[in-house]
């Protein structure tokens, strides 16, 4: 396993090698890579299982942000086939694949921007997201977390499985690089691009706590899984 110093050196080298590469629009990025996507993501197999196991069995109504082809849902439905899921993703072709895989499930799919989606108030037993939110700036994420907190029922959970920065230097480096490349390519703020800008675990959990969540569990592995709960009144 690489040390943090070795990892940062390889990251900086990769950023130098890709310096002139244009940023790709999010939906286009995943549409182009749909074939072979699930095989590529199989490296997260253990994390998908742990993510599914972290979801309380009593949850029935689930909102999945950035659901893609539903790799996390494949595992969740194995444990509880009766869960009702609403999934949101920017990529229509991925939603089509998810729909084809699970025609027998209680599944509602929305092609759109989950930052703009109105999840309601006190509606969901759980909100989940796996390997999606590391593409967005913390200012937008904290606003979203506050909205999700309101959307959960009392006692509901938000489960985040994601790429976490190893240190503040990685977080700052990737954020600065992304902002510079967006400016270079004249990409407006409201357009989503595929570029990783993960936060440190401390930063991520602080955003969740600021939104009102009580952090119940953190599982660190290939993906870090954070379980936050909306305390019952």
Secondary structure, DSSP 4 states (H G I P E B T S, - for coil): ---HHHHHHHHHHHHHHTTTPPPPBHHHHHHHT-TTHHHHGGGGHHHHHHHHHHS-TT--EEEEET-TT-HHHHHHHHH-TT-EEEEEES-HHHHHHHHHHTTTS-EEEEES-TTT----SS-EEEEEEES-GGGS-HHHHHHHHHHHHHHEEEEEEEEEEE--BSSHHHHHHHHHHHHHHHHHTT--TTS-B----PPBHHHHHHHHHHTTPEEEEEE-SSSEEEEEE----
